[in-house]
Amino acid sequence: GCQHDHGGDMVGVLRDALNASGRVNVTEGSQQALADADKVLVLLSEGALQAECLDDIVKALEQDRAHSTDRIVMVCRTASEGWVFGSANPEVAAAPASVQQALNGHEAMTYRAPNEGGGSRHEFPALLRHLLGRLVPSSGAAAGAPATRAAPIETVQTVRQQLETVRQAHQQELEAVRQAHQQALGAVQHALMQGDTEKANRLLSASNI
């Protein structure tokens, strides 16, 4: 796994949590481990598609094509944490076609850091359960047996998720405009009730109602 730039903390946290679950055996940094892995966990963040990280992803995809399988499971940083999709991201734009196709063809889970005692403390355990569900399907090995070996590589997000992030941000902006409009209209109505038409006109001009 690549632990430089902004992905190292995510790699370490997920590796330790997955190994502690007893359901998977996570290994890193070995070409033999990459070839033998039942699943390949790709952690997407700034720097994920560079140097050795990119080489490992390409090799995993080549191995999957050769064996007609798909071992890729993705976890990504959020856009606010520095990762963006599409041609606007120079790492994605410069990546081989096979890697770009993999990013578009796999739905990544959004990484949530542990936050014990905080308001979002439930998010990391939920992510871990979901991730284990993908790495170790319920129809897999016998209960209690480590069924999967996962090889973490590094960190990013899918185009679908990026578009969803943009859509949510746009909705938030529209809601903020709507609330500001309502507040301004309330102020105008209050001024009119007080008989202060001059103030009402000034408010109308300032707020473009």
MARKE-610634 format. One line per field, with one value per atom (N, C-alpha, C): x, y, z; residue number from 1; atom name. Coordinates in pm, whole numbers, always signed. Layout:
N
east <- (X | ...)
north <- (Y | ...)
up <- (Z | ...)
seq <- (NUM | ...)
atom <- (CA | ...)
! end
This chain:
209
east <- (+82 | +0 | +86 | +34 | +106 | +62 | +157 | +120 | +180 | +222 | +272 | +157 | +188 | +90 | -23 | -150 | -264 | -335 | -285 | -358 | -307 | -190 | -126 | -206 | -271 | -349 | -466 | -530 | -644 | -599 | -483 | -430 | -409 | -341 | -311 | -434 | -529 | -651 | -732 | -753 | -833 | -761 | -631 | -555 | -568 | -548 | -555 | -696 | -796 | -934 | -978 | -939 | -977 | -908 | -779 | -707 | -766 | -805 | -860 | -995 | -1065 | -1195 | -1184 | -1064 | -1045 | -1105 | -1165 | -1231 | -1146 | -1044 | -956 | -812 | -722 | -579 | -522 | -499 | -457 | -305 | -255 | -110 | -83 | +40 | +77 | +219 | +245 | +383 | +450 | +375 | +435 | +366 | +442 | +385 | +321 | +379 | +321 | +187 | +181 | +55 | -52 | -12 | -106 | -160 | -73 | -115 | -205 | -178 | -251 | -380 | -397 | -511 | -644 | -741 | -878 | -950 | -913 | -966 | -851 | -865 | -765 | -835 | -796 | -858 | -782 | -847 | -787 | -836 | -745 | -779 | -742 | -841 | -822 | -814 | -702 | -685 | -577 | -546 | -443 | -313 | -254 | -131 | -156 | -283 | -315 | -276 | -280 | -254 | -116 | -18 | +119 | +214 | +326 | +440 | +396 | +447 | +423 | +276 | +202 | +59 | -12 | +14 | -47 | -1 | +127 | +179 | +105 | +80 | +11 | -132 | -200 | -338 | -341 | -248 | -242 | -216 | -123 | -92 | -211 | -282 | -400 | -506 | -527 | -625 | -583 | -454 | -404 | -426 | -398 | -418 | -565 | -652 | -795 | -843 | -795 | -834 | -787 | -666 | -610 | -689 | -751 | -825 | -976 | -1020 | -1163 | -1234 | -1177 | -1235 | -1228 | -1288 | -1284 | -1268 | -1149 | -1119 | -1122 | -1143 | -1127 | -1240 | -1203 | -1296 | -1235 | -1314 | -1260 | -1318 | -1230 | -1270 | -1205 | -1278 | -1225 | -1237 | -1152 | -1165 | -1282 | -1329 | -1431 | -1365 | -1446 | -1394 | -1334 | -1396 | -1346 | -1210 | -1174 | -1045 | -938 | -971 | -868 | -874 | -978 | -984 | -1101 | -1076 | -1182 | -1170 | -1279 | -1284 | -1277 | -1263 | -1267 | -1139 | -1148 | -1029 | -976 | -1058 | -1011 | -901 | -895 | -790 | -677 | -559 | -450 | -409 | -425 | -391 | -483 | -612 | -709 | -687 | -667 | -650 | -527 | -422 | -298 | -295 | -394 | -393 | -422 | -372 | -402 | -553 | -596 | -738 | -798 | -723 | -776 | -808 | -725 | -748 | -869 | -880 | -995 | -1125 | -1122 | -1240 | -1275 | -1173 | -1197 | -1259 | -1212 | -1268 | -1415 | -1446 | -1585 | -1674 | -1614 | -1692 | -1710 | -1647 | -1660 | -1712 | -1810 | -1864 | -1784 | -1717 | -1631 | -1711 | -1672 | -1729 | -1651 | -1720 | -1655 | -1594 | -1467 | -1396 | -1446 | -1470 | -1505 | -1409 | -1333 | -1234 | -1301 | -1238 | -1292 | -1308 | -1419 | -1446 | -1517 | -1445 | -1504 | -1550 | -1675 | -1730 | -1787 | -1764 | -1815 | -1952 | -2010 | -2143 | -2148 | -2032 | -2028 | -1957 | -1961 | -1888 | -1939 | -2064 | -2121 | -2073 | -2014 | -1985 | -1873 | -1765 | -1656 | -1698 | -1766 | -1812 | -1905 | -1989 | -2079 | -1998 | -1897 | -1809 | -1741 | -1690 | -1617 | -1708 | -1831 | -1925 | -1953 | -1975 | -2002 | -1882 | -1764 | -1642 | -1618 | -1637 | -1621 | -1723 | -1841 | -1942 | -1899 | -1822 | -1771 | -1649 | -1566 | -1443 | -1471 | -1569 | -1601 | -1750 | -1794 | -1937 | -1989 | -2114 | -2173 | -2177 | -2173 | -2176 | -2037 | -1938 | -1800 | -1764 | -1646 | -1593 | -1674 | -1640 | -1710 | -1698 | -1799 | -1801 | -1678 | -1622 | -1507 | -1374 | -1375 | -1249 | -1211 | -1084 | -1041 | -1057 | -1154 | -1189 | -1119 | -1070 | -1021 | -888 | -798 | -675 | -685 | -676 | -691 | -558 | -527 | -401 | -430 | -425 | -450 | -348 | -395 | -305 | -302 | -416 | -421 | -558 | -579 | -706 | -775 | -917 | -993 | -1144 | -1221 | -1366 | -1414 | -1539 | -1590 | -1656 | -1672 | -1737 | -1880 | -1948 | -2085 | -2091 | -1996 | -1995 | -1960 | -1869 | -1834 | -1955 | -2033 | -2153 | -2254 | -2265 | -2356 | -2311 | -2179 | -2127 | -2162 | -2147 | -2181 | -2330 | -2412 | -2557 | -2598 | -2540 | -2573 | -2530 | -2411 | -2363 | -2456 | -2505 | -2596 | -2727 | -2777 | -2901 | -2883 | -2766 | -2740 | -2737 | -2677 | -2673 | -2813 | -2897 | -3033 | -3113 | -3092 | -3161 | -3118 | -2989 | -2939 | -3001 | -3012 | -3073 | -3220 | -3290 | -3432 | -3454 | -3370 | -3384 | -3356 | -3251 | -3219 | -3334 | -3397 | -3510 | -3627 | -3655 | -3765 | -3740 | -3614 | -3581 | -3598 | -3552 | -3564 | -3710 | -3791 | -3933 | -4003 | -3962 | -4019 | -3987 | -3864 | -3824 | -3904 | -3928 | -4007 | -4150 | -4208 | -4345 | -4355 | -4256 | -4256 | -4249 | -4165 | -4154 | -4285 | -4353 | -4482 | -4586 | -4585 | -4680 | -4658 | -4531 | -4498 | -4523 | -4564 | -4592 | -4468 | -4356 | -4229 | -4203 | -4270 | -4257 | -4117 | -4055 | -3921 | -3823 | -3831 | -3745 | -3776 | -3905 | -3945 | -3886 | -3888 | -3832 | -3681 | -3613 | -3470 | -3439 | -3517 | -3496 | -3522 | -3626 | -3655 | -3541 | -3485 | -3374 | -3249 | -3223 | -3101 | -3108 | -3228 | -3240 | -3280 | -3314 | -3355 | -3475 | -3568 | -3690 | -3783)
north <- (-120 | +0 | +124 | +232 | +359 | +446 | +494 | +570 | +710 | +758 | +894 | +990 | +1119 | +1224 | +1219 | +1219 | +1235 | +1104 | +991 | +866 | +778 | +810 | +720 | +689 | +792 | +767 | +676 | +693 | +608 | +464 | +445 | +310 | +241 | +309 | +248 | +218 | +311 | +293 | +176 | +170 | +62 | -73 | -73 | -199 | -256 | -173 | -221 | -268 | -191 | -227 | -355 | -372 | -492 | -615 | -604 | -716 | -752 | -650 | -673 | -744 | -734 | -799 | -951 | -1003 | -1147 | -1211 | -1131 | -1187 | -1176 | -1091 | -1075 | -1067 | -1098 | -1085 | -986 | -864 | -756 | -755 | -755 | -747 | -633 | -580 | -467 | -484 | -412 | -394 | -516 | -618 | -739 | -773 | -791 | -828 | -967 | -1055 | -1188 | -1180 | -1094 | -1075 | -1018 | -927 | -869 | -977 | -1065 | -1172 | -1275 | -1301 | -1404 | -1354 | -1222 | -1166 | -1206 | -1236 | -1262 | -1133 | -1024 | -891 | -792 | -686 | -579 | -451 | -401 | -281 | -157 | -76 | +44 | +165 | +233 | +349 | +475 | +553 | +663 | +798 | +868 | +1004 | +1072 | +1195 | +1268 | +1188 | +1165 | +1086 | +940 | +899 | +757 | +706 | +794 | +752 | +797 | +780 | +819 | +706 | +700 | +613 | +469 | +412 | +271 | +241 | +338 | +316 | +287 | +371 | +352 | +221 | +188 | +62 | -57 | -55 | -166 | -180 | -66 | -71 | -129 | -84 | -135 | -286 | -331 | -474 | -555 | -505 | -575 | -588 | -481 | -484 | -582 | -586 | -680 | -824 | -850 | -984 | -1023 | -928 | -958 | -989 | -912 | -940 | -1077 | -1113 | -1241 | -1358 | -1338 | -1445 | -1423 | -1325 | -1295 | -1279 | -1198 | -1174 | -1026 | -987 | -847 | -848 | -818 | -819 | -681 | -578 | -440 | -396 | -340 | -275 | -138 | -33 | +102 | +176 | +250 | +345 | +478 | +587 | +716 | +825 | +925 | +1049 | +1129 | +1228 | +1317 | +1428 | +1497 | +1607 | +1715 | +1740 | +1844 | +1807 | +1679 | +1635 | +1630 | +1682 | +1700 | +1613 | +1529 | +1446 | +1488 | +1506 | +1536 | +1439 | +1424 | +1330 | +1397 | +1313 | +1361 | +1430 | +1494 | +1555 | +1673 | +1725 | +1835 | +1789 | +1660 | +1603 | +1554 | +1615 | +1575 | +1429 | +1373 | +1232 | +1141 | +1172 | +1092 | +1111 | +1236 | +1264 | +1194 | +1179 | +1119 | +967 | +911 | +767 | +687 | +563 | +476 | +455 | +422 | +403 | +296 | +190 | +81 | +130 | +220 | +274 | +367 | +451 | +540 | +460 | +350 | +265 | +201 | +161 | +100 | +202 | +326 | +430 | +455 | +454 | +478 | +357 | +238 | +115 | +59 | +121 | +72 | +184 | +152 | +251 | +247 | +356 | +361 | +401 | +345 | +387 | +508 | +604 | +725 | +700 | +733 | +711 | +805 | +749 | +827 | +789 | +884 | +856 | +824 | +742 | +715 | +845 | +854 | +975 | +934 | +862 | +809 | +924 | +915 | +1016 | +1136 | +1146 | +1259 | +1231 | +1333 | +1318 | +1223 | +1201 | +1111 | +980 | +942 | +823 | +694 | +697 | +577 | +555 | +658 | +650 | +552 | +551 | +459 | +313 | +276 | +138 | +96 | +189 | +158 | +134 | +218 | +197 | +62 | +28 | -98 | -217 | -214 | -324 | -337 | -225 | -227 | -280 | -235 | -277 | -427 | -476 | -620 | -701 | -644 | -712 | -730 | -635 | -647 | -737 | -730 | -811 | -957 | -981 | -1118 | -1142 | -1181 | -1208 | -1313 | -1299 | -1388 | -1533 | -1554 | -1690 | -1751 | -1684 | -1728 | -1843 | -1837 | -1948 | -1970 | -2077 | -2112 | -2001 | -1995 | -1889 | -1897 | -1779 | -1773 | -1791 | -1829 | -1851 | -1727 | -1685 | -1570 | -1607 | -1546 | -1590 | -1513 | -1394 | -1308 | -1245 | -1236 | -1161 | -1037 | -921 | -798 | -723 | -666 | -593 | -445 | -362 | -219 | -155 | -63 | +4 | +155 | +224 | +369 | +429 | +562 | +631 | +721 | +719 | +817 | +792 | +849 | +846 | +825 | +780 | +757 | +882 | +885 | +999 | +1013 | +902 | +905 | +977 | +947 | +1010 | +1157 | +1191 | +1332 | +1413 | +1358 | +1426 | +1441 | +1339 | +1347 | +1456 | +1469 | +1574 | +1712 | +1729 | +1857 | +1886 | +1781 | +1799 | +1842 | +1780 | +1815 | +1958 | +1995 | +2131 | +2234 | +2200 | +2291 | +2305 | +2194 | +2200 | +2286 | +2275 | +2356 | +2504 | +2536 | +2676 | +2730 | +2648 | +2691 | +2712 | +2624 | +2637 | +2765 | +2797 | +2919 | +3043 | +3041 | +3154 | +3167 | +3052 | +3055 | +3114 | +3073 | +3123 | +3273 | +3317 | +3461 | +3540 | +3484 | +3551 | +3564 | +3458 | +3462 | +3563 | +3568 | +3664 | +3808 | +3833 | +3967 | +4005 | +3911 | +3937 | +3965 | +3892 | +3917 | +4056 | +4101 | +4235 | +4342 | +4320 | +4415 | +4423 | +4305 | +4302 | +4372 | +4353 | +4419 | +4571 | +4618 | +4762 | +4820 | +4747 | +4794 | +4800 | +4700 | +4699 | +4818 | +4863 | +4980 | +5111 | +5100 | +5219 | +5286 | +5217 | +5275 | +5227 | +5289 | +5247 | +5276 | +5383 | +5415 | +5303 | +5255 | +5144 | +5018 | +4993 | +4876 | +4882 | +5001 | +5016 | +4992 | +5044 | +5021 | +4873 | +4802 | +4657 | +4583 | +4625 | +4560 | +4578 | +4699 | +4727 | +4649 | +4638 | +4572 | +4421 | +4365 | +4220 | +4168 | +4259 | +4219 | +4126 | +4149 | +4067 | +4106)
up <- (+0 | +0 | +0 | -59 | -65 | +51 | +130 | +248 | +247 | +130 | +124 | +94 | +86 | +57 | +159 | +112 | +201 | +230 | +185 | +202 | +312 | +371 | +465 | +588 | +648 | +769 | +741 | +625 | +589 | +571 | +507 | +486 | +620 | +711 | +840 | +922 | +925 | +1005 | +953 | +822 | +765 | +776 | +751 | +763 | +904 | +1005 | +1143 | +1180 | +1137 | +1171 | +1101 | +976 | +902 | +960 | +991 | +1051 | +1188 | +1264 | +1398 | +1391 | +1277 | +1264 | +1264 | +1227 | +1220 | +1097 | +1011 | +892 | +767 | +770 | +654 | +701 | +611 | +638 | +538 | +583 | +494 | +483 | +362 | +337 | +240 | +244 | +159 | +106 | -2 | -48 | -106 | -141 | -197 | -328 | -433 | -562 | -556 | -477 | -463 | -391 | -287 | -215 | -308 | -397 | -493 | -586 | -629 | -720 | -650 | -521 | -447 | -384 | -374 | -299 | -360 | -273 | -318 | -354 | -285 | -314 | -312 | -391 | -392 | -349 | -235 | -179 | -226 | -307 | -363 | -284 | -217 | -136 | -213 | -250 | -343 | -274 | -294 | -243 | -326 | -291 | -364 | -360 | -477 | -485 | -515 | -521 | -541 | -679 | -777 | -914 | -960 | -873 | -905 | -867 | -938 | -905 | -876 | -763 | -732 | -711 | -657 | -635 | -767 | -866 | -997 | -1059 | -1046 | -1100 | -1041 | -911 | -846 | -896 | -914 | -964 | -1105 | -1190 | -1327 | -1327 | -1244 | -1238 | -1190 | -1089 | -1040 | -1148 | -1224 | -1332 | -1442 | -1473 | -1574 | -1528 | -1401 | -1347 | -1351 | -1319 | -1321 | -1463 | -1561 | -1700 | -1743 | -1704 | -1744 | -1686 | -1569 | -1503 | -1509 | -1588 | -1606 | -1471 | -1387 | -1255 | -1223 | -1114 | -1069 | -918 | -872 | -729 | -667 | -747 | -702 | -609 | -494 | -402 | -370 | -381 | -365 | -245 | -178 | -73 | -109 | -94 | -140 | -35 | -50 | +26 | -32 | +43 | -8 | -91 | -169 | -249 | -161 | -45 | +44 | +104 | +98 | +151 | +42 | -76 | -176 | -299 | -311 | -430 | -518 | -647 | -743 | -860 | -934 | -1044 | -1179 | -1281 | -1417 | -1460 | -1577 | -1637 | -1557 | -1465 | -1381 | -1286 | -1261 | -1176 | -1267 | -1258 | -1348 | -1330 | -1209 | -1188 | -1269 | -1266 | -1342 | -1492 | -1533 | -1676 | -1734 | -1652 | -1701 | -1681 | -1613 | -1584 | -1710 | -1717 | -1831 | -1845 | -1966 | -1993 | -1904 | -1876 | -1793 | -1652 | -1601 | -1467 | -1468 | -1569 | -1579 | -1589 | -1666 | -1678 | -1544 | -1469 | -1337 | -1242 | -1245 | -1159 | -1193 | -1321 | -1363 | -1338 | -1336 | -1327 | -1188 | -1089 | -952 | -862 | -781 | -688 | -559 | -529 | -410 | -288 | -174 | -46 | +4 | +62 | +111 | +249 | +262 | +388 | +497 | +615 | +733 | +845 | +892 | +995 | +1129 | +1213 | +1346 | +1424 | +1498 | +1576 | +1705 | +1789 | +1911 | +2002 | +2043 | +2131 | +2059 | +1928 | +1851 | +1793 | +1733 | +1675 | +1558 | +1492 | +1376 | +1410 | +1538 | +1581 | +1516 | +1468 | +1407 | +1263 | +1200 | +1058 | +1024 | +1104 | +1074 | +1093 | +1204 | +1216 | +1102 | +1056 | +944 | +817 | +794 | +679 | +687 | +805 | +823 | +794 | +843 | +817 | +669 | +603 | +460 | +383 | +422 | +354 | +372 | +493 | +517 | +438 | +419 | +339 | +195 | +144 | +7 | -1 | +102 | +100 | +132 | +217 | +259 | +239 | +121 | +98 | +195 | +234 | +334 | +288 | +158 | +105 | +91 | +151 | +136 | +226 | +289 | +366 | +492 | +563 | +686 | +789 | +875 | +976 | +1065 | +1091 | +1181 | +1112 | +985 | +914 | +837 | +841 | +758 | +612 | +546 | +412 | +302 | +333 | +226 | +263 | +165 | +182 | +95 | +155 | +79 | +76 | -39 | -54 | -75 | +29 | +13 | -81 | -162 | -256 | -232 | -243 | -216 | -236 | -256 | -229 | -336 | -384 | -469 | -473 | -569 | -576 | -719 | -737 | -871 | -927 | -1060 | -1125 | -1073 | -1052 | -1001 | -866 | -778 | -647 | -657 | -749 | -767 | -812 | -906 | -953 | -840 | -754 | -641 | -544 | -524 | -437 | -490 | -623 | -687 | -674 | -694 | -684 | -543 | -442 | -304 | -271 | -320 | -296 | -361 | -483 | -553 | -477 | -423 | -345 | -220 | -157 | -38 | -73 | -189 | -232 | -258 | -325 | -353 | -225 | -126 | +1 | +73 | +66 | +130 | +65 | -68 | -139 | -102 | -93 | -57 | +82 | +177 | +313 | +320 | +247 | +245 | +184 | +80 | +15 | +113 | +187 | +283 | +394 | +441 | +546 | +497 | +374 | +318 | +298 | +251 | +229 | +362 | +467 | +599 | +649 | +623 | +665 | +591 | +461 | +381 | +434 | +461 | +511 | +646 | +730 | +861 | +846 | +751 | +728 | +678 | +590 | +538 | +648 | +738 | +849 | +942 | +949 | +1032 | +958 | +831 | +752 | +697 | +703 | +657 | +514 | +418 | +278 | +223 | +273 | +225 | +261 | +385 | +427 | +347 | +322 | +244 | +104 | +44 | -91 | -91 | +14 | +22 | +35 | +117 | +135 | +4 | -68 | -196 | -294 | -299 | -391 | -352 | -221 | -174 | -194 | -181 | -187 | -324 | -417 | -554 | -552 | -460 | -454 | -568)
seq <- (1 | 1 | 1 | 2 | 2 | 2 | 3 | 3 | 3 | 4 | 4 | 4 | 5 | 5 | 5 | 6 | 6 | 6 | 7 | 7 | 7 | 8 | 8 | 8 | 9 | 9 | 9 | 10 | 10 | 10 | 11 | 11 | 11 | 12 | 12 | 12 | 13 | 13 | 13 | 14 | 14 | 14 | 15 | 15 | 15 | 16 | 16 | 16 | 17 | 17 | 17 | 18 | 18 | 18 | 19 | 19 | 19 | 20 | 20 | 20 | 21 | 21 | 21 | 22 | 22 | 22 | 23 | 23 | 23 | 24 | 24 | 24 | 25 | 25 | 25 | 26 | 26 | 26 | 27 | 27 | 27 | 28 | 28 | 28 | 29 | 29 | 29 | 30 | 30 | 30 | 31 | 31 | 31 | 32 | 32 | 32 | 33 | 33 | 33 | 34 | 34 | 34 | 35 | 35 | 35 | 36 | 36 | 36 | 37 | 37 | 37 | 38 | 38 | 38 | 39 | 39 | 39 | 40 | 40 | 40 | 41 | 41 | 41 | 42 | 42 | 42 | 43 | 43 | 43 | 44 | 44 | 44 | 45 | 45 | 45 | 46 | 46 | 46 | 47 | 47 | 47 | 48 | 48 | 48 | 49 | 49 | 49 | 50 | 50 | 50 | 51 | 51 | 51 | 52 | 52 | 52 | 53 | 53 | 53 | 54 | 54 | 54 | 55 | 55 | 55 | 56 | 56 | 56 | 57 | 57 | 57 | 58 | 58 | 58 | 59 | 59 | 59 | 60 | 60 | 60 | 61 | 61 | 61 | 62 | 62 | 62 | 63 | 63 | 63 | 64 | 64 | 64 | 65 | 65 | 65 | 66 | 66 | 66 | 67 | 67 | 67 | 68 | 68 | 68 | 69 | 69 | 69 | 70 | 70 | 70 | 71 | 71 | 71 | 72 | 72 | 72 | 73 | 73 | 73 | 74 | 74 | 74 | 75 | 75 | 75 | 76 | 76 | 76 | 77 | 77 | 77 | 78 | 78 | 78 | 79 | 79 | 79 | 80 | 80 | 80 | 81 | 81 | 81 | 82 | 82 | 82 | 83 | 83 | 83 | 84 | 84 | 84 | 85 | 85 | 85 | 86 | 86 | 86 | 87 | 87 | 87 | 88 | 88 | 88 | 89 | 89 | 89 | 90 | 90 | 90 | 91 | 91 | 91 | 92 | 92 | 92 | 93 | 93 | 93 | 94 | 94 | 94 | 95 | 95 | 95 | 96 | 96 | 96 | 97 | 97 | 97 | 98 | 98 | 98 | 99 | 99 | 99 | 100 | 100 | 100 | 101 | 101 | 101 | 102 | 102 | 102 | 103 | 103 | 103 | 104 | 104 | 104 | 105 | 105 | 105 | 106 | 106 | 106 | 107 | 107 | 107 | 108 | 108 | 108 | 109 | 109 | 109 | 110 | 110 | 110 | 111 | 111 | 111 | 112 | 112 | 112 | 113 | 113 | 113 | 114 | 114 | 114 | 115 | 115 | 115 | 116 | 116 | 116 | 117 | 117 | 117 | 118 | 118 | 118 | 119 | 119 | 119 | 120 | 120 | 120 | 121 | 121 | 121 | 122 | 122 | 122 | 123 | 123 | 123 | 124 | 124 | 124 | 125 | 125 | 125 | 126 | 126 | 126 | 127 | 127 | 127 | 128 | 128 | 128 | 129 | 129 | 129 | 130 | 130 | 130 | 131 | 131 | 131 | 132 | 132 | 132 | 133 | 133 | 133 | 134 | 134 | 134 | 135 | 135 | 135 | 136 | 136 | 136 | 137 | 137 | 137 | 138 | 138 | 138 | 139 | 139 | 139 | 140 | 140 | 140 | 141 | 141 | 141 | 142 | 142 | 142 | 143 | 143 | 143 | 144 | 144 | 144 | 145 | 145 | 145 | 146 | 146 | 146 | 147 | 147 | 147 | 148 | 148 | 148 | 149 | 149 | 149 | 150 | 150 | 150 | 151 | 151 | 151 | 152 | 152 | 152 | 153 | 153 | 153 | 154 | 154 | 154 | 155 | 155 | 155 | 156 | 156 | 156 | 157 | 157 | 157 | 158 | 158 | 158 | 159 | 159 | 159 | 160 | 160 | 160 | 161 | 161 | 161 | 162 | 162 | 162 | 163 | 163 | 163 | 164 | 164 | 164 | 165 | 165 | 165 | 166 | 166 | 166 | 167 | 167 | 167 | 168 | 168 | 168 | 169 | 169 | 169 | 170 | 170 | 170 | 171 | 171 | 171 | 172 | 172 | 172 | 173 | 173 | 173 | 174 | 174 | 174 | 175 | 175 | 175 | 176 | 176 | 176 | 177 | 177 | 177 | 178 | 178 | 178 | 179 | 179 | 179 | 180 | 180 | 180 | 181 | 181 | 181 | 182 | 182 | 182 | 183 | 183 | 183 | 184 | 184 | 184 | 185 | 185 | 185 | 186 | 186 | 186 | 187 | 187 | 187 | 188 | 188 | 188 | 189 | 189 | 189 | 190 | 190 | 190 | 191 | 191 | 191 | 192 | 192 | 192 | 193 | 193 | 193 | 194 | 194 | 194 | 195 | 195 | 195 | 196 | 196 | 196 | 197 | 197 | 197 | 198 | 198 | 198 | 199 | 199 | 199 | 200 | 200 | 200 | 201 | 201 | 201 | 202 | 202 | 202 | 203 | 203 | 203 | 204 | 204 | 204 | 205 | 205 | 205 | 206 | 206 | 206 | 207 | 207 | 207 | 208 | 208 | 208 | 209 | 209 | 209)
atom <- (N | CA | C | N | CA | C | N | CA | C | N | CA | C | N | CA | C | N | CA | C | N | CA | C | N | CA | C | N | CA | C | N | CA | C | N | CA | C | N | CA | C | N | CA | C | N | CA | C | N | CA | C | N | CA | C | N | CA | C | N | CA | C | N | CA | C | N | CA | C | N | CA | C | N | CA | C | N | CA | C | N | CA | C | N | CA | C | N | CA | C | N | CA | C | N | CA | C | N | CA | C | N | CA | C | N | CA | C | N | CA | C | N | CA | C | N | CA | C | N | CA | C | N | CA | C | N | CA | C | N | CA | C | N | CA | C | N | CA | C | N | CA | C | N | CA | C | N | CA | C | N | CA | C | N | CA | C | N | CA | C | N | CA | C | N | CA | C | N | CA | C | N | CA | C | N | CA | C | N | CA | C | N | CA | C | N | CA | C | N | CA | C | N | CA | C | N | CA | C | N | CA | C | N | CA | C | N | CA | C | N | CA | C | N | CA | C | N | CA | C | N | CA | C | N | CA | C | N | CA | C | N | CA | C | N | CA | C | N | CA | C | N | CA | C | N | CA | C | N | CA | C | N | CA | C | N | CA | C | N | CA | C | N | CA | C | N | CA | C | N | CA | C | N | CA | C | N | CA | C | N | CA | C | N | CA | C | N | CA | C | N | CA | C | N | CA | C | N | CA | C | N | CA | C | N | CA | C | N | CA | C | N | CA | C | N | CA | C | N | CA | C | N | CA | C | N | CA | C | N | CA | C | N | CA | C | N | CA | C | N | CA | C | N | CA | C | N | CA | C | N | CA | C | N | CA | C | N | CA | C | N | CA | C | N | CA | C | N | CA | C | N | CA | C | N | CA | C | N | CA | C | N | CA | C | N | CA | C | N | CA | C | N | CA | C | N | CA | C | N | CA | C | N | CA | C | N | CA | C | N | CA | C | N | CA | C | N | CA | C | N | CA | C | N | CA | C | N | CA | C | N | CA | C | N | CA | C | N | CA | C | N | CA | C | N | CA | C | N | CA | C | N | CA | C | N | CA | C | N | CA | C | N | CA | C | N | CA | C | N | CA | C | N | CA | C | N | CA | C | N | CA | C | N | CA | C | N | CA | C | N | CA | C | N | CA | C | N | CA | C | N | CA | C | N | CA | C | N | CA | C | N | CA | C | N | CA | C | N | CA | C | N | CA | C | N | CA | C | N | CA | C | N | CA | C | N | CA | C | N | CA | C | N | CA | C | N | CA | C | N | CA | C | N | CA | C | N | CA | C | N | CA | C | N | CA | C | N | CA | C | N | CA | C | N | CA | C | N | CA | C | N | CA | C | N | CA | C | N | CA | C | N | CA | C | N | CA | C | N | CA | C | N | CA | C | N | CA | C | N | CA | C | N | CA | C | N | CA | C | N | CA | C | N | CA | C | N | CA | C | N | CA | C | N | CA | C | N | CA | C | N | CA | C | N | CA | C | N | CA | C | N | CA | C | N | CA | C | N | CA | C | N | CA | C | N | CA | C | N | CA | C | N | CA | C | N | CA | C | N | CA | C | N | CA | C | N | CA | C | N | CA | C | N | CA | C | N | CA | C | N | CA | C | N | CA | C | N | CA | C | N | CA | C | N | CA | C | N | CA | C | N | CA | C | N | CA | C | N | CA | C)
! end
